[in-house]
Amino acid sequence: MINYEEEIKRFKPSLDVDQIEDAIVKVDLTDMNDIMTKLIEDAIKQKKDAQK
């Protein structure tokens, strides 16, 4: 059986939308597009260096 008093004591409210947006914006995430762009740039640079 659920003990509602214990559940209320342990309850932690979720973040508001504004707080979530701030938390997400502050995190520096590298997405797949960033990784692919970096790999392509590196490959182009290596190819140019090899041609010299």
C-alpha positions, -999 to +999 in steps of 0.1 A: +000+000+000+012+035-007+022+056+022+012+091+011+029+109+040+063+093+030+057+101-006+050+138+002+082+140+023+102+127-006+085+148-033+108+171-053+091+193-078+103+192-114+121+222-129+101+249-145+104+253-183+127+284-178+150+265-155+152+236-180+160+259-208+188+276-188+202+242-178+202+230-214+217+262-228+246+261-203+256+226-213+281+225-242+269+196-263+286+184-294+261+170-318+266+147-347+267+176-372+296+192-353+315+159-353+310+153-390+320+189-398+352+185-378+360+152-395+355+166-429+376+197-422+404+175-408+403+152-439+405+182-462+434+197-443+453+163-444+447+160-481+460+195-488+491+188-466+497+155-484+496+173-518+523+198-508 
